[in-house]
Amino acid sequence: MEFDVVEIMLPEGIQLILAQSHFIKTVEDVFECLVNSVPGIKFGLAFCEASGPCLVRYDGNDADLQDLAAKHAFKIGAGHSLVILLKDAYPINVLPTLKEVPEIVNIFCATANPVQVIIAETFNGRAILGVADGAKPKGIESEKDARQRWQFLRDIGYKK
């Protein structure tokens, strides 16, 4: 078994959802899920087919995001992995509906941070073992930090 780390650097304003799915129908079902979740969402998605021709299947409604999702998926190269890139929407807006897509098996991360995808490769293929998403904690939240968190959520409209 060999291990590898695949770096995913995201352009400013782009969010990533990295998931595991199954079946070629994933591409069309996730497309429908995303366009029905957020009006005006822009996205690209790519799915690594794990049998047959083993192609990276991709779609979306933004050509640049489609291309970037396909390139990241190909670089990861793990069977049944799914890369979704979002613009003009956030993962919190689509995750509840995405989790209801019948083909979705697992969600590894949802982030705008640079991500390192930890890969294992065997004679049978590649697998995502996990992700390193962002920096490690620098401390424990203080009362002042908690008040700032509370206020931030209200300032951006996620809490009343």
WOTAFEN-V997310 format. One record per run of one state. SS is the DSSP state (hx for helix, st for strand, lp for the rest). FROM is the first residue (numbers start at 0). LEN is the number of residues. If there is no record, write none. Layout:
ss = (SS,SS)
from = (FROM,FROM)
len = (LEN,LEN)
This chain:
ss = (lp,st,lp,st,lp,hx,lp,st,lp,st,lp,hx,lp,st,lp,hx,lp,st,lp,st,lp,st,lp,hx,lp)
from = (0,1,8,14,20,25,37,41,48,55,60,62,76,80,87,90,98,105,111,114,122,124,133,142,155)
len = (1,7,6,6,5,12,4,7,7,5,2,14,4,7,3,8,7,6,3,8,2,9,9,13,5)
